[in-house]
């Protein structure tokens, strides 16, 4: 066996991304000390990605989606698997318990108890290692709870969530 090479990749965040996220969240560029979480006029920005958890935390913190305390919180940051467990898809003594079902023909999601979903959704800001189904569940749950989700996506894994959202913004050439 012969050692051939090493290489590194870098994919930096776009300049001023934190200002852009602040514009979306609060309608203006604000100093972080002025921001009031939960303001009735604020928009809940969430990041749901198939990327590794640590990568998602790094990007979300640098983009202004979460702060350091939220980055360390099991309620604000989780994997897709944990998200599904918390909203009601889990194994209990070998029996599958469900709070939701997905119609495979229409991709519609039906939650049995929307309050279970809402309890998780009000805290979650980052879901890593997410599947296309996790993205769909988040969008449909927000809609069923009375929210108006806007989804931006850049690949085929985002197609179901983009279609289900009230507003879908496809970026790049993968969708």
C-alpha beads as a LAMMPS data file, in Angstrom:
LAMMPS data file: protein, C-alpha beads

175 atoms
174 bonds

1 atom types
1 bond types

-500.0 500.0 xlo xhi
-500.0 500.0 ylo yhi
-500.0 500.0 zlo zhi

Masses

1 110.0

Atoms # bond

1 1 1 0.000 0.000 0.000
2 1 1 1.320 3.428 -0.983
3 1 1 0.307 6.792 0.377
4 1 1 -0.827 8.953 -2.534
5 1 1 -1.928 12.317 -1.150
6 1 1 -3.976 14.384 1.256
7 1 1 -6.302 17.206 0.435
8 1 1 -8.745 19.517 2.159
9 1 1 -11.915 21.207 1.053
10 1 1 -13.381 24.483 2.154
11 1 1 -16.835 25.831 1.506
12 1 1 -17.102 29.165 3.272
13 1 1 -20.398 30.802 4.162
14 1 1 -21.435 33.675 1.980
15 1 1 -20.389 37.088 3.258
16 1 1 -23.022 38.884 5.345
17 1 1 -25.140 35.734 5.769
18 1 1 -25.873 36.656 9.390
19 1 1 -27.356 39.982 8.235
20 1 1 -29.478 38.163 5.644
21 1 1 -30.813 35.732 8.257
22 1 1 -31.566 38.661 10.583
23 1 1 -33.516 40.336 7.771
24 1 1 -35.585 37.186 7.338
25 1 1 -36.119 36.681 11.077
26 1 1 -36.840 40.262 12.130
27 1 1 -37.416 42.288 8.980
28 1 1 -34.332 44.398 9.625
29 1 1 -30.612 44.176 10.320
30 1 1 -30.347 44.354 14.087
31 1 1 -27.555 44.179 16.589
32 1 1 -27.735 40.740 18.294
33 1 1 -28.241 42.454 21.680
34 1 1 -31.470 44.052 20.375
35 1 1 -33.004 40.807 19.117
36 1 1 -35.957 39.436 21.023
37 1 1 -36.593 35.763 20.482
38 1 1 -40.262 34.927 20.172
39 1 1 -41.275 38.420 19.040
40 1 1 -44.705 38.040 17.441
41 1 1 -43.380 39.639 14.262
42 1 1 -40.355 37.365 14.002
43 1 1 -39.983 34.459 11.597
44 1 1 -38.777 31.077 12.875
45 1 1 -35.765 30.159 10.773
46 1 1 -34.833 26.504 10.893
47 1 1 -32.099 24.563 9.162
48 1 1 -32.731 20.955 8.181
49 1 1 -29.937 19.216 6.338
50 1 1 -28.502 15.839 5.511
51 1 1 -25.087 17.055 6.659
52 1 1 -23.268 15.913 9.795
53 1 1 -24.474 17.366 13.120
54 1 1 -21.253 19.288 13.863
55 1 1 -21.257 20.825 10.374
56 1 1 -24.863 21.953 10.788
57 1 1 -24.167 23.471 14.206
58 1 1 -21.166 25.387 12.841
59 1 1 -23.115 26.761 9.869
60 1 1 -26.219 27.598 11.925
61 1 1 -24.193 29.449 14.568
62 1 1 -22.248 31.443 11.987
63 1 1 -25.408 32.248 10.040
64 1 1 -27.219 33.506 13.135
65 1 1 -29.834 30.754 13.176
66 1 1 -28.824 29.571 16.662
67 1 1 -26.680 30.878 19.493
68 1 1 -24.144 29.005 21.614
69 1 1 -26.690 27.969 24.255
70 1 1 -29.035 26.580 21.590
71 1 1 -26.110 24.764 19.941
72 1 1 -25.648 22.811 23.163
73 1 1 -29.352 22.170 23.661
74 1 1 -30.902 18.799 22.929
75 1 1 -34.163 20.614 22.205
76 1 1 -32.858 23.070 19.594
77 1 1 -30.360 20.818 17.802
78 1 1 -30.890 17.164 16.917
79 1 1 -30.533 14.529 14.236
80 1 1 -33.374 13.391 12.010
81 1 1 -33.582 10.119 13.917
82 1 1 -34.043 11.928 17.243
83 1 1 -36.576 14.273 15.617
84 1 1 -38.679 11.312 14.468
85 1 1 -38.487 9.722 17.924
86 1 1 -39.579 12.940 19.617
87 1 1 -42.553 13.533 17.326
88 1 1 -43.811 10.016 17.835
89 1 1 -42.129 7.436 15.630
90 1 1 -40.386 4.978 17.896
91 1 1 -40.135 1.342 18.830
92 1 1 -41.741 0.293 22.100
93 1 1 -41.245 -3.330 23.094
94 1 1 -41.001 -4.338 19.439
95 1 1 -44.220 -2.541 18.474
96 1 1 -44.128 0.528 16.318
97 1 1 -45.981 3.480 17.844
98 1 1 -46.933 6.283 15.495
99 1 1 -48.160 9.823 15.962
100 1 1 -48.198 10.353 12.211
101 1 1 -48.584 8.544 8.921
102 1 1 -47.607 9.526 5.408
103 1 1 -49.854 8.726 2.467
104 1 1 -47.379 7.309 -0.058
105 1 1 -49.537 8.323 -3.037
106 1 1 -50.132 11.976 -2.117
107 1 1 -47.225 12.577 0.314
108 1 1 -49.729 14.058 2.765
109 1 1 -48.826 13.744 6.433
110 1 1 -51.493 13.098 9.040
111 1 1 -50.580 13.732 12.686
112 1 1 -52.727 11.941 15.277
113 1 1 -51.761 14.432 18.002
114 1 1 -50.447 17.691 16.532
115 1 1 -49.587 18.944 20.041
116 1 1 -46.762 16.378 20.281
117 1 1 -45.269 17.731 17.059
118 1 1 -45.758 21.364 18.116
119 1 1 -43.996 20.783 21.433
120 1 1 -40.900 19.625 19.535
121 1 1 -41.197 22.147 16.688
122 1 1 -41.366 25.209 18.932
123 1 1 -37.834 24.473 20.171
124 1 1 -36.055 22.807 17.245
125 1 1 -33.845 25.054 15.110
126 1 1 -31.428 22.571 13.496
127 1 1 -32.036 19.014 12.292
128 1 1 -28.958 17.257 10.946
129 1 1 -28.606 13.930 9.116
130 1 1 -32.165 14.524 7.937
131 1 1 -33.907 12.527 5.248
132 1 1 -36.324 13.907 2.681
133 1 1 -39.077 12.462 4.864
134 1 1 -37.877 14.481 7.896
135 1 1 -38.074 17.641 5.790
136 1 1 -41.597 16.760 4.682
137 1 1 -42.662 16.024 8.280
138 1 1 -41.408 19.406 9.477
139 1 1 -43.186 21.305 6.699
140 1 1 -46.477 19.403 7.036
141 1 1 -46.457 19.677 10.820
142 1 1 -45.942 23.434 10.641
143 1 1 -48.809 23.710 8.140
144 1 1 -51.145 21.568 10.262
145 1 1 -50.286 23.743 13.264
146 1 1 -51.413 26.866 11.395
147 1 1 -47.999 28.065 10.222
148 1 1 -46.970 29.198 6.757
149 1 1 -43.730 27.405 5.827
150 1 1 -41.331 28.711 3.202
151 1 1 -38.754 26.146 2.110
152 1 1 -35.599 26.786 0.160
153 1 1 -33.809 23.798 -1.282
154 1 1 -31.030 22.930 -3.664
155 1 1 -31.286 19.217 -4.361
156 1 1 -33.688 16.410 -5.152
157 1 1 -33.902 15.473 -1.450
158 1 1 -35.719 18.793 -0.925
159 1 1 -38.382 18.182 -3.611
160 1 1 -41.105 16.760 -1.339
161 1 1 -40.709 19.573 1.208
162 1 1 -40.582 22.210 -1.542
163 1 1 -43.823 20.873 -3.029
164 1 1 -45.571 20.711 0.363
165 1 1 -44.528 24.211 1.474
166 1 1 -46.778 27.229 1.031
167 1 1 -43.790 28.879 -0.675
168 1 1 -40.987 26.844 -2.255
169 1 1 -37.737 28.384 -3.479
170 1 1 -35.525 26.036 -5.511
171 1 1 -31.895 27.099 -5.841
172 1 1 -29.250 25.660 -8.116
173 1 1 -29.720 22.963 -10.702
174 1 1 -30.432 19.919 -8.512
175 1 1 -34.209 20.413 -8.208

Bonds

1 1 1 2
2 1 2 3
3 1 3 4
4 1 4 5
5 1 5 6
6 1 6 7
7 1 7 8
8 1 8 9
9 1 9 10
10 1 10 11
11 1 11 12
12 1 12 13
13 1 13 14
14 1 14 15
15 1 15 16
16 1 16 17
17 1 17 18
18 1 18 19
19 1 19 20
20 1 20 21
21 1 21 22
22 1 22 23
23 1 23 24
24 1 24 25
25 1 25 26
26 1 26 27
27 1 27 28
28 1 28 29
29 1 29 30
30 1 30 31
31 1 31 32
32 1 32 33
33 1 33 34
34 1 34 35
35 1 35 36
36 1 36 37
37 1 37 38
38 1 38 39
39 1 39 40
40 1 40 41
41 1 41 42
42 1 42 43
43 1 43 44
44 1 44 45
45 1 45 46
46 1 46 47
47 1 47 48
48 1 48 49
49 1 49 50
50 1 50 51
51 1 51 52
52 1 52 53
53 1 53 54
54 1 54 55
55 1 55 56
56 1 56 57
57 1 57 58
58 1 58 59
59 1 59 60
60 1 60 61
61 1 61 62
62 1 62 63
63 1 63 64
64 1 64 65
65 1 65 66
66 1 66 67
67 1 67 68
68 1 68 69
69 1 69 70
70 1 70 71
71 1 71 72
72 1 72 73
73 1 73 74
74 1 74 75
75 1 75 76
76 1 76 77
77 1 77 78
78 1 78 79
79 1 79 80
80 1 80 81
81 1 81 82
82 1 82 83
83 1 83 84
84 1 84 85
85 1 85 86
86 1 86 87
87 1 87 88
88 1 88 89
89 1 89 90
90 1 90 91
91 1 91 92
92 1 92 93
93 1 93 94
94 1 94 95
95 1 95 96
96 1 96 97
97 1 97 98
98 1 98 99
99 1 99 100
100 1 100 101
101 1 101 102
102 1 102 103
103 1 103 104
104 1 104 105
105 1 105 106
106 1 106 107
107 1 107 108
108 1 108 109
109 1 109 110
110 1 110 111
111 1 111 112
112 1 112 113
113 1 113 114
114 1 114 115
115 1 115 116
116 1 116 117
117 1 117 118
118 1 118 119
119 1 119 120
120 1 120 121
121 1 121 122
122 1 122 123
123 1 123 124
124 1 124 125
125 1 125 126
126 1 126 127
127 1 127 128
128 1 128 129
129 1 129 130
130 1 130 131
131 1 131 132
132 1 132 133
133 1 133 134
134 1 134 135
135 1 135 136
136 1 136 137
137 1 137 138
138 1 138 139
139 1 139 140
140 1 140 141
141 1 141 142
142 1 142 143
143 1 143 144
144 1 144 145
145 1 145 146
146 1 146 147
147 1 147 148
148 1 148 149
149 1 149 150
150 1 150 151
151 1 151 152
152 1 152 153
153 1 153 154
154 1 154 155
155 1 155 156
156 1 156 157
157 1 157 158
158 1 158 159
159 1 159 160
160 1 160 161
161 1 161 162
162 1 162 163
163 1 163 164
164 1 164 165
165 1 165 166
166 1 166 167
167 1 167 168
168 1 168 169
169 1 169 170
170 1 170 171
171 1 171 172
172 1 172 173
173 1 173 174
174 1 174 175
